[in-house]
Amino acid sequence: MIKLFTYDFLHKLRWRLFQPLTLIPRNKDSSISDLFPWVINDDWETFFDLTPIIKLFPACKPLHVEKILIIVFDNNGVQISSRRYELASIQRTTLKISEFFETKISGYGTFAVFHLERPEFIKEIGSYIAERGYVSFSYRANKIRSYAHGNMDSVAQLYNGGIEYLGNASISKRAYHLQYLFGKSSGAQIILVNTYKKRLKYRVKVLNSNTRNEISAETISIPAGGIAMYSVPDDLTVSVYLVIESRAIMARPVVVDYQTQGINIFHG
Amino acid sequence: MAYYPLLKIPNFFAKTTLFNFPPNNWEIRGSVSSKFINASWVQDSLWHTTSILFMRPNECVEVTSDQCEILAGIDSHVFLSLSNDQQSKVDESLPEFLVEGTSYPQWRASLQILSECSSTSYLGEIAPFPSNSSCLSFGGMFQLEPHTKNNIIFINLEKSSISRAEVLTIHNPHTGKLIQEFEVKNNSVNLLEMPMFEFEKDFLPVIICRGMSGIPLYFSHDTEGASLSLEHSHPPSSYVVHGDRNRAQRELKKYWFERCK
């Protein structure tokens, strides 16, 4: 009994104590956003469905104009563009991320969407407004954009206009086993975003789905607020699983599985 | 306990892939055990549950809606689950099994809709909803370009096998005016085709089901099936983090249910 208790205690100590998934912002007036991925090149375009979240709450007056700040970052987490919006109406505004740039751009990065106030009724319940979706991607001439929602409280605003990373890191290295089977012939990529305040290393292992043997592995180093796109080897003769090892509490990627036509994109 | 729905979409093929390994290495100690894959469906107002397949550790198994139609009938809605023991039960209540689970993230399955040249996926699971719950969703994921079709796949699962139907309504957010209503059934994967002629480009529909909760999945496709999209909307509690999120959700539901009559 004592042995079991000790084992439980040590297990919790190692994996759970002082290691929440995300952190509470230091700035009490912060709003929170996911770090949404963007990919723009000759084949890809990225969109975001902007909605006035605060205006949806009953305490918000009908004439209230909701102020929103969108900050775009490059793949190293460096701010490269920003825009402010004022929404007076409850509507959906689909933004094209390439329009944040004055010249044609090719690459990938992240963006954050901050609703620029923390209303009294949200403070009263001890909560923060959070933007978690929805981002969509168009690919080549496909008529349908592929949607993926956000899923993490990744960044918050600071008083000085900067941002605070809310992702957390573990004492021990953790493994994230992606519950998805990558087929033999599909080209596929995963998108990893580091929401921790320091650089983190991610080791992506490709495992034979039949034997569980490692086929290949690659280590990717991502700076704070940075993003990486890892390509699953395209010469596979078997279906594979992916395992992501890192100190991130939950290294949950966005998955891109290329189809004969179109893309299959989703949270892994 | 997690269940995994099988989607059924006319003119498309659907499958649910289950995995016998956890999504992380730290919530479950030791190696996982072999598991049975069970199918549960309501027939004659009773939950029928039977083990249909077996999965060794680290394996994955694909289950198609066609396979389950043979077992449960063409009109049935099948929910899959995992258990350590073989099951064969008929009961008024959806059975629960002692089986390993995780939280960061939940132990999920891959739900996939396929056409001849493309596919779309969603990693998810569903836990039974209380029968007195409700649903509010702001449906921003409709795609209004020509030659596209938009659907909501409203998935409900409850413990009780007693069949019931409720009304899911779509409203204008500015006036609360009713635009469209659909009948949705419990313990079902309800496919609702959206009336796109009503929607403007910047229109944000308010989707309400007062008598039933569910997961609203937004499924869009072009008329050729060349490109597809599948994603769920967040519950209203996701508009805030930390603090009393349930109160935020209650306030939102109370306000919008009152406004949209």
Interface residues (C-beta under 8 A of the other chain):
Chain A: H11 R14 W15 L21 T22 I24 I32 D49 T51 I53 L56 F57 P58 A59 S89 I90 Q91 R92 T93 T94 F121 I122 I125 G126 S127 Y128 I129 A130 R132 G133 Y134 S136 Y139 N142 K143 I144 R145 S146 Y147 A148 H149 D153 S172 R174 A175 Y176 H177 L178 Q179 Y180 L181 S209 R212 Y241 I249 M250 R252 V255 D257 Q259 T260 Q261 G262 I263 N264 F266 H267 G268
Chain B: T17 F19 F21 P22 P23 N24 N25 W26 E27 R29 N58 C60 Y104 P105 W107 R108 A109 S110 C117 S118 S119 T120 S121 Y122 L123 F138 G140 M141 Q143 E145 P146 H147 T148 P173 H174 K201 D202 F203 L204 Y218 S220 H221 D222 A226 S227 L228 S229 L230 E231 H232 S233 H234 P236 S238 Y239 V240 V241 H242 G243 D244 R245 R247 A248 E251 L252 K254 Y255 W256
